[in-house]
Amino acid sequence: MALSVMGEFALSGDRGIDVFRRIDDERHRRHRYECIATVMPETDSVEGFSSYARQNPDKMRHAARAFIGNGFLSQPICLGVPSSYPKAGAAESTLQLFLYIDFFRSWHIADQEIARVERTMAEARPLRPVDVSRVLKLLLDFNRLKRAAPFIQAVWPVLIQAAAQRVDDRWQNNGFALRIVGDLQRRSGHPDRALAAYEGALSLGMNPHRCGLAIQAAHEAGNVDAVRRHLTAFEEHWPLPETLSGIKAANETTTIGGPN
């Protein structure tokens, strides 16, 4: 698709400037958007959520600066007032304008699905595991951390009970939902809560991705015992990648030594 050639683009997010990419699924003839990083404009620091973003922090900063310096992206627009619409030539290119319009469409479709599930909860009707995991994935893709907080609080008791009882459906929606909760909690600055979610996901199915995330969350939370426990479990099944080897080395450094 032509819009995909635009690469990274940015918007104002809950914690900073969020950088997105459009991801095309040619097999199913559809696409989606995914937040891959947050740039803190005050410090220019980059929090990457994908390997691409972590390996290309300057590209993330460039996208954030382009957003800040592009006036048409912050002008007030009323859908019912055509005179408020961006004028032709306001965007850097026609593709840029239509990229943001397409993003708005995807955002609103996701918002409708999130609102539908929230209404179901408000009416005290039961949710299917697939409803919970789908909404959590939408909240993660669009990096809607503030919107996610009350939803996580509402579904957490059910998810953690499923983890304790090792109950999941054939598509592993509960385990997937707990992993997404962990991701959202890490992005929100709560690595201890993220660790609890990742450990719940691991109880429903262990894989290197979940185990690696648990190690990273434990390291960020300063939970040395959890770091050791999950590193041991990881190394029993898989070789450590470079990122986790660094955590292991740091953990060993902090535990070596004694009284002078």
HURA-V463823 format. One record per residue. N is the residue number from 1. RES is the residue in three letters. PSI is psi in radians with two decimals (NA if undefined). OMEGA is omega in whole degrees, -180 to 180 (none if undefined). NEAR is the number of other ideal C-beta (glycine too) atoms within 12 Angstrom. Layout:
# HURA-V463823
n->N res->RES psi->PSI omega->OMEGA near->NEAR
n->N res->RES psi->PSI omega->OMEGA near->NEAR
This chain:
# HURA-V463823
n->1 res->MET psi->2.51 omega->-176 near->18
n->2 res->ALA psi->-0.62 omega->-177 near->15
n->3 res->LEU psi->-0.44 omega->-178 near->27
n->4 res->SER psi->-0.38 omega->-179 near->22
n->5 res->VAL psi->-0.21 omega->-179 near->16
n->6 res->MET psi->-0.37 omega->179 near->28
n->7 res->GLY psi->-2.48 omega->-176 near->24
n->8 res->GLU psi->2.54 omega->173 near->39
n->9 res->PHE psi->2.80 omega->-170 near->40
n->10 res->ALA psi->2.75 omega->176 near->41
n->11 res->LEU psi->2.91 omega->175 near->32
n->12 res->SER psi->2.25 omega->-178 near->20
n->13 res->GLY psi->-3.02 omega->-177 near->29
n->14 res->ASP psi->-0.51 omega->-176 near->22
n->15 res->ARG psi->-0.14 omega->-178 near->25
n->16 res->GLY psi->-2.54 omega->177 near->30
n->17 res->ILE psi->2.04 omega->-179 near->38
n->18 res->ASP psi->2.33 omega->179 near->40
n->19 res->VAL psi->2.30 omega->-176 near->43
n->20 res->PHE psi->2.81 omega->169 near->42
n->21 res->ARG psi->2.55 omega->173 near->33
n->22 res->ARG psi->2.26 omega->-178 near->31
n->23 res->ILE psi->2.07 omega->-179 near->23
n->24 res->ASP psi->2.36 omega->174 near->20
n->25 res->ASP psi->1.58 omega->-174 near->13
n->26 res->GLU psi->-0.55 omega->-178 near->10
n->27 res->ARG psi->-0.71 omega->-179 near->7
n->28 res->HIS psi->0.06 omega->178 near->9
n->29 res->ARG psi->0.87 omega->178 near->8
n->30 res->ARG psi->3.05 omega->179 near->15
n->31 res->HIS psi->2.91 omega->176 near->25
n->32 res->ARG psi->2.97 omega->178 near->26
n->33 res->TYR psi->2.56 omega->-178 near->36
n->34 res->GLU psi->2.27 omega->174 near->30
n->35 res->CYS psi->2.15 omega->-176 near->44
n->36 res->ILE psi->-0.17 omega->180 near->38
n->37 res->ALA psi->2.76 omega->169 near->40
n->38 res->THR psi->2.28 omega->178 near->37
n->39 res->VAL psi->2.24 omega->178 near->39
n->40 res->MET psi->1.88 omega->-173 near->20
n->41 res->PRO psi->-0.48 omega->-178 near->24
n->42 res->GLU psi->-0.62 omega->-176 near->11
n->43 res->THR psi->-0.20 omega->-177 near->13
n->44 res->ASP psi->0.28 omega->178 near->19
n->45 res->SER psi->2.67 omega->-176 near->18
n->46 res->VAL psi->2.24 omega->172 near->33
n->47 res->GLU psi->1.82 omega->-176 near->32
n->48 res->GLY psi->2.38 omega->180 near->28
n->49 res->PHE psi->-0.09 omega->177 near->30
n->50 res->SER psi->2.79 omega->180 near->27
n->51 res->SER psi->-0.62 omega->179 near->15
n->52 res->TYR psi->-0.79 omega->-179 near->20
n->53 res->ALA psi->-0.70 omega->180 near->30
n->54 res->ARG psi->-0.54 omega->-179 near->20
n->55 res->GLN psi->-0.25 omega->-177 near->16
n->56 res->ASN psi->1.03 omega->-178 near->21
n->57 res->PRO psi->-0.55 omega->-180 near->25
n->58 res->ASP psi->-0.60 omega->177 near->19
n->59 res->LYS psi->-0.62 omega->178 near->26
n->60 res->MET psi->-0.74 omega->178 near->39
n->61 res->ARG psi->-0.69 omega->180 near->29
n->62 res->HIS psi->-0.76 omega->179 near->23
n->63 res->ALA psi->-0.70 omega->179 near->36
n->64 res->ALA psi->-0.74 omega->180 near->38
n->65 res->ARG psi->-0.63 omega->178 near->21
n->66 res->ALA psi->-0.67 omega->177 near->27
n->67 res->PHE psi->-0.83 omega->-178 near->30
n->68 res->ILE psi->-0.64 omega->-176 near->21
n->69 res->GLY psi->0.04 omega->-177 near->16
n->70 res->ASN psi->1.78 omega->-173 near->25
n->71 res->GLY psi->-0.61 omega->-174 near->15
n->72 res->PHE psi->-0.35 omega->-178 near->24
n->73 res->LEU psi->-0.24 omega->-179 near->29
n->74 res->SER psi->0.11 omega->179 near->17
n->75 res->GLN psi->2.54 omega->180 near->16
n->76 res->PRO psi->2.37 omega->179 near->13
n->77 res->ILE psi->2.32 omega->173 near->20
n->78 res->CYS psi->2.16 omega->-176 near->10
n->79 res->LEU psi->-0.52 omega->-179 near->12
n->80 res->GLY psi->0.07 omega->-178 near->8
n->81 res->VAL psi->1.59 omega->-177 near->9
n->82 res->PRO psi->-0.48 omega->-180 near->10
n->83 res->SER psi->-0.29 omega->179 near->12
n->84 res->SER psi->-0.14 omega->-178 near->14
n->85 res->TYR psi->2.63 omega->176 near->18
n->86 res->PRO psi->2.40 omega->179 near->24
n->87 res->LYS psi->2.71 omega->175 near->14
n->88 res->ALA psi->2.30 omega->-179 near->10
n->89 res->GLY psi->-0.10 omega->179 near->11
n->90 res->ALA psi->-0.65 omega->177 near->20
n->91 res->ALA psi->2.84 omega->179 near->24
n->92 res->GLU psi->-0.54 omega->179 near->20
n->93 res->SER psi->2.84 omega->176 near->20
n->94 res->THR psi->-0.66 omega->179 near->17
n->95 res->LEU psi->-0.70 omega->180 near->20
n->96 res->GLN psi->-0.77 omega->179 near->29
n->97 res->LEU psi->-0.81 omega->-177 near->26
n->98 res->PHE psi->-0.44 omega->174 near->22
n->99 res->LEU psi->-0.80 omega->179 near->33
n->100 res->TYR psi->-0.61 omega->176 near->33
n->101 res->ILE psi->-0.75 omega->179 near->22
n->102 res->ASP psi->-0.66 omega->177 near->27
n->103 res->PHE psi->-0.76 omega->179 near->31
n->104 res->PHE psi->-0.75 omega->178 near->21
n->105 res->ARG psi->-0.83 omega->-180 near->19
n->106 res->SER psi->-0.71 omega->178 near->26
n->107 res->TRP psi->-0.78 omega->-175 near->27
n->108 res->HIS psi->-0.63 omega->176 near->18
n->109 res->ILE psi->-0.75 omega->177 near->21
n->110 res->ALA psi->-0.71 omega->-179 near->30
n->111 res->ASP psi->-0.65 omega->178 near->21
n->112 res->GLN psi->-0.71 omega->179 near->16
n->113 res->GLU psi->-0.72 omega->178 near->25
n->114 res->ILE psi->-0.79 omega->-179 near->30
n->115 res->ALA psi->-0.64 omega->179 near->19
n->116 res->ARG psi->-0.79 omega->-179 near->20
n->117 res->VAL psi->-0.64 omega->177 near->32
n->118 res->GLU psi->-0.68 omega->177 near->25
n->119 res->ARG psi->-0.68 omega->178 near->16
n->120 res->THR psi->-0.75 omega->178 near->21
n->121 res->MET psi->-0.74 omega->-179 near->23
n->122 res->ALA psi->-0.52 omega->179 near->14
n->123 res->GLU psi->0.14 omega->177 near->11
n->124 res->ALA psi->0.51 omega->175 near->9
n->125 res->ARG psi->2.55 omega->-176 near->13
n->126 res->PRO psi->2.56 omega->177 near->13
n->127 res->LEU psi->2.51 omega->173 near->28
n->128 res->ARG psi->2.59 omega->178 near->20
n->129 res->PRO psi->-0.61 omega->-180 near->28
n->130 res->VAL psi->-0.56 omega->177 near->21
n->131 res->ASP psi->-0.75 omega->-179 near->28
n->132 res->VAL psi->-0.84 omega->-177 near->39
n->133 res->SER psi->-0.63 omega->180 near->34
n->134 res->ARG psi->-0.79 omega->-179 near->26
n->135 res->VAL psi->-0.74 omega->179 near->41
n->136 res->LEU psi->-0.69 omega->178 near->44
n->137 res->LYS psi->-0.68 omega->177 near->31
n->138 res->LEU psi->-0.74 omega->178 near->36
n->139 res->LEU psi->-0.65 omega->179 near->39
n->140 res->LEU psi->-0.81 omega->-178 near->38
n->141 res->ASP psi->-0.70 omega->-179 near->36
n->142 res->PHE psi->0.06 omega->177 near->35
n->143 res->ASN psi->0.79 omega->-178 near->39
n->144 res->ARG psi->1.32 omega->-172 near->30
n->145 res->LEU psi->-0.73 omega->180 near->31
n->146 res->LYS psi->-0.71 omega->179 near->17
n->147 res->ARG psi->-0.54 omega->-177 near->27
n->148 res->ALA psi->-0.54 omega->-172 near->37
n->149 res->ALA psi->-0.93 omega->-180 near->23
n->150 res->PRO psi->-0.53 omega->178 near->19
n->151 res->PHE psi->-0.77 omega->178 near->36
n->152 res->ILE psi->-0.77 omega->180 near->36
n->153 res->GLN psi->-0.65 omega->-177 near->18
n->154 res->ALA psi->-0.67 omega->-175 near->22
n->155 res->VAL psi->-0.19 omega->-176 near->38
n->156 res->TRP psi->-0.83 omega->-179 near->28
n->157 res->PRO psi->-0.71 omega->-180 near->14
n->158 res->VAL psi->-0.74 omega->-179 near->29
n->159 res->LEU psi->-0.76 omega->-177 near->38
n->160 res->ILE psi->-0.52 omega->174 near->27
n->161 res->GLN psi->-0.72 omega->177 near->18
n->162 res->ALA psi->-0.67 omega->179 near->29
n->163 res->ALA psi->-0.75 omega->-179 near->32
n->164 res->ALA psi->-0.63 omega->-179 near->18
n->165 res->GLN psi->-0.03 omega->-178 near->14
n->166 res->ARG psi->0.91 omega->-180 near->18
n->167 res->VAL psi->2.16 omega->176 near->22
n->168 res->ASP psi->2.80 omega->178 near->28
n->169 res->ASP psi->3.13 omega->-174 near->19
n->170 res->ARG psi->-0.34 omega->179 near->11
n->171 res->TRP psi->0.06 omega->178 near->16
n->172 res->GLN psi->0.74 omega->-179 near->25
n->173 res->ASN psi->-0.64 omega->-179 near->31
n->174 res->ASN psi->-0.76 omega->178 near->39
n->175 res->GLY psi->-0.73 omega->178 near->36
n->176 res->PHE psi->-0.74 omega->180 near->35
n->177 res->ALA psi->-0.73 omega->179 near->44
n->178 res->LEU psi->-0.65 omega->177 near->45
n->179 res->ARG psi->-0.73 omega->179 near->41
n->180 res->ILE psi->-0.69 omega->175 near->37
n->181 res->VAL psi->-0.75 omega->178 near->47
n->182 res->GLY psi->-0.77 omega->179 near->46
n->183 res->ASP psi->-0.78 omega->180 near->39
n->184 res->LEU psi->-0.68 omega->180 near->45
n->185 res->GLN psi->-0.65 omega->177 near->35
n->186 res->ARG psi->-0.78 omega->-180 near->36
n->187 res->ARG psi->-0.49 omega->-179 near->38
n->188 res->SER psi->-0.02 omega->178 near->30
n->189 res->GLY psi->0.46 omega->-180 near->20
n->190 res->HIS psi->1.25 omega->-177 near->23
n->191 res->PRO psi->-0.50 omega->178 near->29
n->192 res->ASP psi->-0.73 omega->177 near->23
n->193 res->ARG psi->-0.64 omega->177 near->30
n->194 res->ALA psi->-0.74 omega->180 near->36
n->195 res->LEU psi->-0.77 omega->179 near->37
n->196 res->ALA psi->-0.69 omega->180 near->30
n->197 res->ALA psi->-0.79 omega->179 near->40
n->198 res->TYR psi->-0.69 omega->179 near->47
n->199 res->GLU psi->-0.60 omega->174 near->35
n->200 res->GLY psi->-0.73 omega->178 near->41
n->201 res->ALA psi->-0.69 omega->180 near->42
n->202 res->LEU psi->-0.58 omega->179 near->34
n->203 res->SER psi->-0.34 omega->179 near->29
n->204 res->LEU psi->-0.05 omega->179 near->33
n->205 res->GLY psi->2.06 omega->-177 near->27
n->206 res->MET psi->2.32 omega->171 near->26
n->207 res->ASN psi->2.86 omega->-175 near->21
n->208 res->PRO psi->-0.54 omega->-179 near->23
n->209 res->HIS psi->-0.89 omega->180 near->25
n->210 res->ARG psi->-0.75 omega->-179 near->37
n->211 res->CYS psi->-0.71 omega->178 near->36
n->212 res->GLY psi->-0.68 omega->178 near->37
n->213 res->LEU psi->-0.67 omega->178 near->39
n->214 res->ALA psi->-0.71 omega->178 near->44
n->215 res->ILE psi->-0.79 omega->-180 near->43
n->216 res->GLN psi->-0.75 omega->180 near->34
n->217 res->ALA psi->-0.72 omega->179 near->40
n->218 res->ALA psi->-0.71 omega->178 near->37
n->219 res->HIS psi->-0.78 omega->179 near->33
n->220 res->GLU psi->-0.57 omega->180 near->27
n->221 res->ALA psi->-0.13 omega->-178 near->28
n->222 res->GLY psi->0.42 omega->-179 near->17
n->223 res->ASN psi->1.57 omega->-174 near->27
n->224 res->VAL psi->-0.73 omega->-179 near->21
n->225 res->ASP psi->-0.74 omega->179 near->16
n->226 res->ALA psi->-0.65 omega->177 near->31
n->227 res->VAL psi->-0.86 omega->-180 near->34
n->228 res->ARG psi->-0.79 omega->-176 near->22
n->229 res->ARG psi->-0.81 omega->-177 near->22
n->230 res->HIS psi->-0.53 omega->174 near->38
n->231 res->LEU psi->-0.74 omega->179 near->33
n->232 res->THR psi->-0.80 omega->179 near->19
n->233 res->ALA psi->-0.71 omega->-179 near->27
n->234 res->PHE psi->-0.85 omega->-175 near->32
n->235 res->GLU psi->-0.34 omega->176 near->20
n->236 res->GLU psi->-0.37 omega->-175 near->14
n->237 res->HIS psi->-0.57 omega->-173 near->17
n->238 res->TRP psi->2.69 omega->173 near->19
n->239 res->PRO psi->2.52 omega->-178 near->13
n->240 res->LEU psi->2.28 omega->172 near->24
n->241 res->PRO psi->2.98 omega->-175 near->20
n->242 res->GLU psi->-0.72 omega->-177 near->14
n->243 res->THR psi->-0.72 omega->-179 near->21
n->244 res->LEU psi->-0.52 omega->175 near->30
n->245 res->SER psi->-0.65 omega->177 near->18
n->246 res->GLY psi->-0.69 omega->178 near->19
n->247 res->ILE psi->-0.71 omega->179 near->32
n->248 res->LYS psi->-0.78 omega->180 near->29
n->249 res->ALA psi->-0.73 omega->179 near->18
n->250 res->ALA psi->-0.68 omega->-180 near->22
n->251 res->ASN psi->-0.70 omega->179 near->28
n->252 res->GLU psi->-0.62 omega->179 near->16
n->253 res->THR psi->-0.68 omega->-178 near->12
n->254 res->THR psi->-0.27 omega->-177 near->15
n->255 res->THR psi->-0.10 omega->179 near->14
n->256 res->ILE psi->2.43 omega->175 near->9
n->257 res->GLY psi->-3.14 omega->-179 near->8
n->258 res->GLY psi->-2.85 omega->-179 near->5
n->259 res->PRO psi->2.47 omega->178 near->3
n->260 res->ASN psi->NA omega->none near->3
